[in-house]
């Protein structure tokens, strides 16, 4: 019968043969002790040969496959063992793919959290100008709350044709020509009689062969912060800043996708968020049961700090626990105590954003205004 042996642990200290033979594809222990697992402990049930096969991901051994003849008492079949070696090789490849998929999903979640905290409307479209991704501002402008509501749709599904058609023509010109549209400040018609001043850029996305497969767009509404004349007068300076941020966001995504380990991903995310995206003080934490466990962050001098030794219990009623239970993506807190490694270091605002893996909260981003003491940007009033 199949048994659940996930609670079974073998100590390498008491099994030196495992350490000694870990580099071999497989090996046989003659006259070994056959053991059975009852869910709590192992107990001997006989003796005989025991075959052990190493499971690897590339050159890295990650486990073993053990088989014996405790039931049939049959002789060892070398041909069968070679088949098990092939099976373990396939199993290692599957585990490697699963590990890569898990890393990619964490990178997507982290990048998603970052772009959702930018004030610009950011979107990615395919060659047919249909949405593949929208950040929170972009979805808000279209009047939807969930990404699923935009995937595969176009501007024609959300705006009248007289508004959507010029946008479609601009996007198709970028995709067909491969030439970006950058730093454009213009008045956009909007819903009803509303008209808005915006600055926008459209940049083609290319595959490995250099062919344009879609585009990434960034738009910022500058109506409220500037009068039309002021927006035009300062358009070059504003547009340059937007263009640089778009490029930096693209670079952040590329650099994060090249990380090899989860620790490197967390460390790189902190470095790039401060250096390229303008965050002041930032920390990343993981959820482990009822505990909040540190990863990397910045200290009171603005330097990168290894915080993997930090661990806090999330007691009932804490902000972090409430965010998870409410299913909230992010929240701003004003007039709060700002804390560092030594305790309270000042007062100001801080913001918390949950890292979601589907419906599961897996971590937390925290930032504050300890250095500049500037008020929060309007888009942070979540």
TORKOL-470356 format. One line per 4 residues: number of its first residue (from 1); their letters; for each residue x, y, z of C-alpha. Coordinates in steps of 0.02 Angstrom, whole numbers, plus 50000, padded with zeros to 5 digits. Layout:
residues N
NUM = A = X,Y,Z | ...
***
This chain:
residues 382
1 = XXXX = 50000,50000,50000 | 50053,50181,49971 | 50106,50271,50129 | 50127,50457,50165
5 = XXXX = 50309,50472,50219 | 50324,50661,50219 | 50358,50657,50406 | 50505,50537,50386
9 = XXXX = 50677,50614,50404 | 50846,50529,50381 | 50996,50605,50467 | 51154,50612,50362
13 = XXXX = 51254,50594,50524 | 51183,50420,50552 | 51183,50375,50366 | 51363,50408,50310
17 = XXXX = 51337,50296,50158 | 51220,50428,50084 | 51354,50562,50096 | 51488,50445,50029
21 = XXXX = 51387,50384,49879 | 51288,50542,49837 | 51393,50569,49680 | 51349,50396,49608
25 = XXXX = 51199,50373,49492 | 51142,50225,49599 | 51213,50097,49719 | 51164,49940,49814
29 = XXXX = 51180,49902,49998 | 51188,49714,50027 | 51106,49642,50183 | 51028,49809,50228
33 = XXXX = 50889,49827,50354 | 50714,49837,50276 | 50609,49962,50373 | 50425,50009,50375
37 = XXXX = 50349,50179,50421 | 50194,50181,50529 | 50166,50369,50519 | 50266,50407,50675
41 = XXXX = 50425,50304,50669 | 50514,50166,50571 | 50533,49986,50627 | 50629,49841,50547
45 = XXXX = 50533,49711,50447 | 50677,49608,50375 | 50841,49621,50283 | 50910,49608,50107
49 = XXXX = 50972,49717,49966 | 50925,49901,49958 | 50952,50003,49799 | 50971,50192,49808
53 = XXXX = 50962,50311,49659 | 51010,50496,49667 | 50883,50626,49609 | 50969,50778,49534
57 = XXXX = 50928,50950,49465 | 51072,50974,49344 | 51229,50932,49443 | 51143,50966,49610
61 = XXXX = 51085,50813,49708 | 50920,50853,49793 | 50857,50683,49854 | 50856,50495,49835
65 = XXXX = 50743,50357,49769 | 50755,50198,49874 | 50685,50027,49828 | 50704,49848,49894
69 = XXXX = 50622,49676,49887 | 50556,49669,50065 | 50389,49600,50001 | 50438,49482,49858
73 = XXXX = 50617,49441,49913 | 50662,49441,49728 | 50842,49461,49670 | 50905,49631,49614
77 = XXXX = 50864,49666,49431 | 51001,49780,49355 | 50893,49818,49202 | 50752,49877,49315
81 = XXXX = 50874,49986,49411 | 50934,50070,49252 | 50751,50110,49215 | 50738,50188,49388
85 = XXXX = 50891,50295,49350 | 50804,50361,49193 | 50645,50390,49294 | 50742,50490,49425
89 = XXXX = 50824,50594,49287 | 50651,50637,49219 | 50591,50676,49394 | 50738,50795,49419
93 = XXXX = 50695,50886,49256 | 50514,50904,49312 | 50568,50973,49481 | 50687,51094,49395
97 = XXXX = 50545,51159,49287 | 50431,51176,49440 | 50567,51270,49533 | 50592,51387,49384
101 = XXXX = 50404,51416,49372 | 50397,51458,49557 | 50540,51583,49539 | 50457,51662,49386
105 = XXXX = 50292,51679,49479 | 50379,51766,49626 | 50465,51885,49505 | 50298,51925,49422
109 = XXXX = 50215,51958,49589 | 50356,52071,49646 | 50359,52168,49482 | 50168,52180,49488
113 = XXXX = 50175,52258,49662 | 50305,52384,49605 | 50211,52444,49449 | 50047,52456,49545
117 = XXXX = 50130,52586,49657 | 50183,52700,49514 | 50073,52852,49478 | 50075,52823,49289
121 = XXXX = 49951,52719,49192 | 50053,52573,49125 | 49992,52441,49003 | 50059,52307,48886
125 = XXXX = 49971,52259,48725 | 49996,52127,48590 | 50011,52158,48403 | 49822,52178,48388
129 = XXXX = 49821,52314,48522 | 49736,52199,48646 | 49781,52211,48830 | 49901,52087,48908
133 = XXXX = 49935,52183,49070 | 49875,52341,49158 | 49934,52418,49320 | 49814,52481,49453
137 = XXXX = 49803,52659,49382 | 49769,52594,49206 | 49628,52481,49268 | 49554,52623,49369
141 = XXXX = 49548,52735,49215 | 49450,52601,49123 | 49331,52576,49269 | 49378,52396,49312
145 = XXXX = 49450,52319,49470 | 49523,52155,49410 | 49653,52115,49278 | 49541,51979,49206
149 = XXXX = 49419,52113,49149 | 49544,52185,49023 | 49643,52034,48959 | 49613,52009,48773
153 = XXXX = 49509,52168,48757 | 49551,52333,48672 | 49515,52517,48702 | 49359,52497,48593
157 = XXXX = 49283,52391,48734 | 49299,52534,48858 | 49292,52698,48759 | 49188,52769,48616
161 = XXXX = 49260,52741,48441 | 49306,52925,48419 | 49422,52908,48570 | 49486,52731,48543
165 = XXXX = 49522,52746,48355 | 49664,52876,48366 | 49746,52776,48505 | 49734,52617,48401
169 = XXXX = 49813,52704,48251 | 49959,52769,48356 | 49989,52596,48429 | 49984,52508,48260
173 = XXXX = 50105,52636,48188 | 50227,52596,48328 | 50209,52408,48305 | 50220,52412,48115
177 = XXXX = 50366,52534,48106 | 50458,52479,48261 | 50484,52664,48304 | 50431,52725,48477
181 = XXXX = 50323,52876,48515 | 50404,52970,48658 | 50373,53123,48765 | 50207,53175,48690
185 = XXXX = 50103,53300,48788 | 49927,53325,48723 | 49746,53350,48772 | 49648,53189,48776
189 = XXXX = 49459,53175,48763 | 49390,53068,48903 | 49222,53007,48964 | 49078,53128,48941
193 = XXXX = 49136,53308,48914 | 49293,53286,49019 | 49459,53325,48934 | 49627,53289,49013
197 = XXXX = 49806,53343,48984 | 49922,53193,48980 | 50100,53149,48935 | 50124,52978,48857
201 = XXXX = 50251,52861,48776 | 50230,52702,48672 | 50379,52585,48651 | 50380,52427,48544
205 = XXXX = 50416,52259,48627 | 50526,52143,48525 | 50560,51956,48524 | 50731,51874,48509
209 = XXXX = 50732,51900,48320 | 50698,52086,48338 | 50518,52079,48276 | 50392,52190,48365
213 = XXXX = 50269,52081,48459 | 50173,52217,48550 | 50205,52375,48648 | 50217,52449,48821
217 = XXXX = 50131,52614,48855 | 50143,52740,48996 | 50027,52887,49023 | 50018,53014,49163
221 = XXXX = 49872,53132,49191 | 49946,53304,49226 | 49782,53401,49228 | 49762,53419,49416
225 = XXXX = 49942,53463,49457 | 49968,53587,49313 | 49865,53709,49214 | 49870,53676,49027
229 = XXXX = 49993,53818,48996 | 50108,53759,49136 | 50101,53581,49070 | 50153,53637,48896
233 = XXXX = 50291,53751,48960 | 50369,53612,49063 | 50324,53470,48946 | 50502,53427,48895
237 = XXXX = 50563,53411,49074 | 50411,53309,49127 | 50415,53198,48974 | 50600,53162,48996
241 = XXXX = 50567,53106,49174 | 50428,52991,49117 | 50532,52918,48978 | 50674,52883,49099
245 = XXXX = 50557,52801,49224 | 50483,52690,49088 | 50656,52635,49036 | 50708,52608,49216
249 = XXXX = 50551,52504,49250 | 50593,52398,49098 | 50772,52379,49160 | 50711,52331,49334
253 = XXXX = 50605,52193,49258 | 50751,52128,49155 | 50872,52128,49301 | 50749,52042,49417
257 = XXXX = 50714,51908,49288 | 50901,51866,49286 | 50914,51825,49471 | 50960,51646,49515
261 = XXXX = 50899,51628,49695 | 50756,51697,49798 | 50879,51787,49914 | 50960,51871,49763
265 = XXXX = 50787,51918,49699 | 50741,52003,49864 | 50910,52092,49878 | 50904,52152,49697
269 = XXXX = 50725,52213,49716 | 50776,52325,49861 | 50929,52394,49771 | 50837,52430,49608
273 = XXXX = 50680,52502,49691 | 50785,52633,49783 | 50912,52667,49645 | 50796,52668,49495
277 = XXXX = 50615,52690,49554 | 50641,52823,49687 | 50583,52733,49846 | 50659,52808,50004
281 = XXXX = 50671,52665,50129 | 50608,52493,50084 | 50599,52321,50162 | 50540,52150,50101
285 = XXXX = 50470,52021,50222 | 50404,51844,50203 | 50255,51763,50289 | 50295,51603,50382
289 = XXXX = 50136,51546,50468 | 50095,51679,50598 | 50269,51756,50585 | 50340,51897,50481
293 = XXXX = 50519,51854,50430 | 50643,51982,50364 | 50732,51971,50196 | 50823,52130,50145
297 = XXXX = 50794,52314,50180 | 50882,52481,50207 | 50950,52550,50368 | 50937,52727,50439
301 = XXXX = 51086,52779,50331 | 51002,52719,50171 | 51118,52570,50151 | 51064,52394,50102
305 = XXXX = 51042,52284,50256 | 51025,52096,50273 | 50872,52071,50383 | 50850,51883,50365
309 = XXXX = 50881,51864,50552 | 50727,51968,50597 | 50566,51881,50644 | 50404,51948,50721
313 = XXXX = 50246,51863,50779 | 50092,51939,50698 | 49978,51954,50847 | 49789,51971,50826
317 = XXXX = 49742,52146,50769 | 49910,52192,50690 | 49907,52291,50528 | 49993,52153,50430
321 = XXXX = 49869,52019,50482 | 49721,52134,50445 | 49787,52170,50269 | 49797,51983,50230
325 = XXXX = 49625,51943,50299 | 49545,52089,50208 | 49627,52038,50044 | 49699,52214,50030
329 = XXXX = 49839,52249,49906 | 49912,52402,49993 | 49874,52533,50124 | 49948,52700,50178
333 = XXXX = 49964,52747,50363 | 49996,52928,50411 | 50059,53001,50575 | 50138,52838,50634
337 = XXXX = 50299,52794,50721 | 50439,52747,50601 | 50546,52604,50663 | 50723,52545,50632
341 = XXXX = 50836,52409,50700 | 50852,52501,50866 | 50669,52544,50889 | 50574,52705,50848
345 = XXXX = 50676,52823,50738 | 50545,52956,50699 | 50366,52990,50645 | 50288,53009,50473
349 = XXXX = 50194,52898,50352 | 50226,52720,50300 | 50144,52607,50172 | 50123,52418,50168
353 = XXXX = 50091,52315,50012 | 50052,52129,50016 | 50141,52015,49891 | 50004,51899,49828
357 = XXXX = 50025,51730,49744 | 49849,51714,49677 | 49741,51722,49833 | 49885,51679,49951
361 = XXXX = 49984,51816,50037 | 50168,51766,50030 | 50257,51923,50087 | 50255,52109,50118
365 = XXXX = 50336,52268,50050 | 50357,52412,50173 | 50414,52590,50136 | 50410,52758,50228
369 = XXXX = 50470,52940,50219 | 50604,52932,50353 | 50735,53023,50249 | 50644,53166,50161
373 = XXXX = 50489,53183,50272 | 50392,53227,50115 | 50203,53200,50115 | 50141,53046,50022
377 = XXXX = 50106,53062,49836 | 49920,53076,49793 | 49919,52903,49713 | 49972,52825,49878
381 = XX = 49809,52871,49964 | 49748,52690,49954
***
